[in-house]
């Protein structure tokens, strides 16, 4: 069993929204590894970061991704930082991986100053978001088999582009 599509990208790219629509269009189930992490930890991601630290969150995330890749056959959305794990990047080989790209300005507009996004909370969210993108972009592209820039597209059009490019 293997996901039909694995959706990833930075915060604000539309992973959950597009993933749900893609699953609906394909008639399969949707699963978000962030939800799996919350369920496993019994607390919100922001609390995991605050009380346990980012390394603890990343360990939970890596396990959630491994489980999702092994036992989910629908559309699987990964957290924005999942690609930071070399083990996760290796596990993604052979899967249809959709990288939803978003530019800095649009990403900041979409995420705002959300406290639910601990890595973006801070003095200068634009600078923080740009640094995050700069660090992760090569990793997203390393694992992606399909790339769609979402800045000027409605979620339904993003799904159309994904399906068009999946052959």
Secondary structure, DSSP 4 states (H G I P E B T S, - for coil): ---SEEEE-STTS-HHHHHHHHHHHHT--EEEHHHHHHHHHTS-HHHIIIII-HHHHHHHHHHHHHHHHHH--SEEEPPTTGGG-HHHHHHTTTS-EEEEE--HHHHHHHHTT-TT-GGG-SS-HHHHHHHHHHHHHHHHHHH-SEEEE-TT--HHHHHHHHHHHT-
